[in-house]
Amino acid sequence: MSTSWCIVFTPSTLFVHRFWLKRSDWQDEPDNWKGEDPSGENCALYTKQGDWLDHSCKKLHTFVCETVATSRVCPDGWAHNSGKCYLFSSTRKTWNQSRDHCITLGGHLAIVTSQEEQYFLSQSAIEYLYWMGLSDLETEGQWIWVDSTPLNETGVVFWKKGSDGQDEPDNWEGEDPSGENCAVFTKFKGWQDNSCKRDGTGPLIPHSSSIKFKYMARLTYEASVPHYVTLKHTGDAWEDRILVVQC
C-alpha cells in the first residue's frame, strides 16, 4: 500500500540554489543586450529558478502582481506572504501591459525587497519567467522599481551571474534592437534583463532538469522508514540530499 511522505528541507537544502549564478556562454546579468531591442534591456524578469534578468520591456511575459493584504485572506487566485498578496498571472503580456493590468487590480508588478520574498516567489512560481516591477526604461543602467524606488536603495539584488564573468543585466540586442530594459525573474536562476516586448517563449527558456525539483516533493514513496533522496542537476553541477519522512 502507498504511504504519503513529506520533504524536510534542511538549511543546506533550503538555499542549495544560489541567487547569483553564472552563465557559461553569455554575459552575466544585467547586460543590457540590444540584439532584439535597440533601446536595450531596461525591465527586469524573475525566473522560475529565482534569478533576475534584464529584458526588453516590449516582450510578452507572464507577470506577478502584488498588493497589500488587508487580512490574512487574499482574493481567490492570490497567494499570501508576509502581509502581501501575490497573483501569478497565466496570461502573457508585455511589461507595460503587465504593469497596467496589475494597477487595474489594485496592486502593482512585484517588488522584491528581501531574500525571504525572493525565495517565496521562486518557490511559488509555476512558469519559468515572470515580469517583475523593475526596469531601466528611463535611464540605461539605472534600475527603478514601479514605486519609483531605485534598485540600489532596496538593499537586495538577485541578478543572474554568468560563469564567464559577464553578469546580468547585459542589455543584449540580438532579438530586440532597443535592448533589454525590463526585468524578469526565473524560477531558479535569478533575475535577467529582457526585451520588454518578449512573450516568454523561445530560446531564453532553457530545458532545465531543475524545474523537476518542485514535483519531487509531491511524489508518493512506497517505503516504511525515513530516507534520503539525492537531487542532481548537471547543468549547474550541484548535488544535494533531502530527507523524506512519513507525514
C-alpha positions in Angstrom: 0.0 0.0 0.0 1.2 3.5 -0.8 2.3 5.8 2.0 2.4 9.6 1.9 5.8 11.2 2.5 6.8 14.8 3.1 10.0 16.6 2.2 12.1 18.0 5.1 14.1 21.0 3.9 17.3 21.3 5.9 19.3 24.6 5.9 21.8 23.1 3.4 18.9 22.1 1.1 16.8 25.2 1.5 19.2 27.5 -0.2 21.0 25.0 -2.4 20.2 27.2 -5.4 22.3 30.3 -5.2 20.7 33.5 -6.4 23.9 34.6 -8.1 24.7 32.1 -10.8 26.9 32.5 -13.9 26.1 31.5 -17.4 28.7 29.5 -19.3 28.1 31.1 -22.8 26.6 34.6 -22.3 27.4 37.7 -20.3 26.2 37.9 -16.8 23.0 39.8 -16.0 22.2 42.6 -16.2 23.9 43.1 -19.6 21.6 45.5 -21.5 21.8 43.3 -24.6 20.5 45.1 -27.7 20.2 42.2 -30.1 16.4 42.4 -30.2 15.6 45.9 -29.0 17.9 48.9 -29.9 16.9 50.6 -26.6 18.4 47.7 -24.7 17.1 45.7 -21.8 15.5 48.0 -19.3 12.9 45.9 -17.5 13.5 43.1 -15.0 12.3 39.5 -15.3 12.2 36.9 -12.5 12.9 33.3 -13.4 11.4 30.1 -12.0 14.9 29.4 -10.6 14.8 32.6 -8.6 17.2 34.7 -10.7 16.7 38.1 -12.2 17.3 39.1 -15.8 17.3 42.4 -17.6 15.0 42.2 -20.6 13.4 44.3 -23.4 10.3 45.9 -21.9 8.3 45.2 -25.1 8.4 41.4 -24.8 5.3 39.4 -23.7 5.7 37.5 -20.4 3.6 36.3 -17.6 3.8 38.6 -14.6 3.3 38.8 -10.8 1.0 41.4 -9.3 1.5 42.5 -5.6 -0.9 44.3 -3.2 -1.0 44.9 0.5 -3.1 42.2 2.2 -5.9 43.8 4.4 -6.2 40.4 6.2 -4.6 37.0 6.0 -7.2 36.0 3.5 -6.3 37.0 -0.1 -8.7 37.1 -3.1 -9.2 33.8 -4.9 -6.2 33.0 -7.0 -3.8 35.2 -5.0 -1.0 33.8 -2.7 -0.4 35.3 0.8 3.0 36.0 2.2 4.1 38.4 5.0 1.1 40.7 4.7 1.1 40.8 0.9 -1.0 39.1 -1.7 0.6 37.9 -5.0 -1.1 36.9 -8.3 0.9 34.7 -10.6 -0.7 35.5 -14.0 -1.0 32.8 -16.6 -1.7 35.4 -19.3 1.3 36.6 -21.3 1.7 40.3 -21.8 4.4 42.9 -22.5 6.0 44.6 -19.5 3.9 47.7 -20.0 0.7 45.7 -20.3 1.5 43.7 -17.2 2.2 46.9 -15.2 -1.1 48.4 -16.3 -3.1 45.2 -15.6 -1.7 45.0 -12.0 -2.8 48.6 -11.4 -6.3 47.8 -12.5 -6.4 45.0 -9.9 -5.4 47.5 -7.2 -1.7 46.4 -7.0 1.5 46.7 -9.0 4.1 44.4 -10.5 6.0 42.6 -7.8 8.8 44.4 -6.0 11.4 42.2 -4.2 12.9 43.7 -1.0 14.3 40.7 0.9 15.8 37.2 0.4 12.7 35.8 2.1 10.5 37.4 -0.5 12.8 36.2 -3.3 12.6 32.7 -2.0 8.8 32.7 -1.6 8.4 33.9 -5.2 10.8 31.4 -6.6 9.1 28.5 -4.8 5.6 29.7 -5.7 6.3 30.4 -9.4 4.7 28.0 -11.9 6.0 29.3 -15.2 9.7 29.7 -15.9 9.7 33.5 -16.5 7.7 36.3 -14.9 7.8 40.1 -15.3 8.6 42.0 -12.2 8.2 45.7 -11.4 11.8 46.6 -12.3 13.1 48.5 -15.4 15.7 50.9 -16.6 13.5 52.4 -19.3 14.2 56.0 -18.2 18.0 55.8 -18.0 20.0 52.9 -19.2 21.7 51.1 -16.3 19.6 52.9 -13.6 17.1 50.2 -12.5 14.0 51.6 -10.9 11.0 49.8 -9.2 7.5 50.7 -10.2 7.0 52.6 -7.0 9.9 54.9 -8.1 12.4 53.3 -5.6 15.9 52.9 -7.1 17.1 49.3 -7.0 20.3 50.3 -5.2 18.2 51.6 -2.3 16.4 48.3 -1.6 19.5 46.6 -0.3 19.0 43.3 -2.2 19.7 42.2 -5.8 19.5 38.8 -7.4 20.8 39.3 -10.9 21.9 36.1 -12.6 25.7 35.5 -12.8 27.4 34.1 -15.9 30.2 31.6 -15.5 32.4 33.6 -17.8 32.2 36.7 -15.5 29.7 38.5 -17.7 26.7 39.2 -15.5 23.0 40.1 -16.0 21.7 42.6 -16.9 23.6 42.6 -20.2 21.2 44.6 -22.4 21.5 42.1 -25.2 20.3 43.4 -28.6 20.3 40.1 -30.5 16.5 39.9 -30.7 15.4 43.5 -30.0 17.5 46.4 -31.3 16.3 48.6 -28.4 18.0 46.1 -26.0 16.7 44.5 -22.8 15.2 47.1 -20.5 12.7 45.1 -18.4 13.5 42.6 -15.7 12.2 39.1 -15.4 12.6 36.6 -12.5 13.3 33.0 -13.2 12.2 30.0 -11.1 15.6 29.0 -10.0 18.4 31.1 -11.6 17.8 34.7 -10.6 17.0 37.9 -12.4 17.6 38.7 -16.1 17.0 41.8 -18.2 14.9 41.0 -21.2 13.2 42.7 -24.2 10.1 44.4 -22.9 8.2 43.0 -25.9 9.1 39.4 -25.2 6.3 36.9 -24.9 8.1 34.4 -22.7 8.7 31.8 -25.4 11.8 30.9 -27.4 15.5 30.3 -26.7 15.6 32.2 -23.4 13.6 29.4 -21.8 16.1 26.6 -21.5 15.2 22.9 -20.9 16.4 22.6 -17.3 16.1 19.5 -15.1 15.9 21.8 -12.0 12.3 22.5 -13.0 11.5 19.0 -11.9 12.6 19.9 -8.3 9.2 21.2 -7.4 7.4 18.0 -8.5 9.7 15.7 -6.5 8.1 17.0 -3.3 4.7 15.7 -4.4 5.7 12.1 -5.1 4.3 9.2 -3.0 7.0 6.8 -1.9 6.5 3.1 -1.1 8.8 2.8 1.9 8.4 2.3 5.6 11.3 4.3 7.1 12.6 7.9 6.6 15.1 8.1 3.8 17.1 10.5 1.7 16.5 11.5 -1.9 19.5 12.7 -3.9 18.9 15.7 -6.1 21.2 16.2 -9.1 21.4 18.9 -11.7 24.2 18.5 -14.3 23.5 22.0 -15.8 24.6 23.8 -12.7 26.7 20.9 -11.3 25.0 20.8 -7.9 24.1 17.8 -5.9 22.3 17.6 -2.5 20.2 15.3 -0.4 16.8 15.9 1.1 15.2 14.0 4.0 11.8 12.3 3.3 9.7 11.3 6.4 6.2 10.0 6.8 3.6 12.7 7.1 
